[in-house]
Amino acid sequence: MATNITITKSARKLPGWLWFIALWCFGVGSAMSLGYAFKLLMNATLFAVK
């Protein structure tokens, strides 16, 4: 019983460096997808203006 409790506690709380890497990857991915969507939108509006 005691081993199960410690395993669930360690699995629930990730170490700080792992959180940093996960959040960094999420931030970079969201920024890249936002930039790509913005680029597509700008291309669409620029071609519509011309």
Secondary structure, 3 states (H helix, E strand, C coil): CHHHHHHHHHHHCCCHHHHHHHHHHHHHHHHHHHHHHHHHHHHHHHHHHC
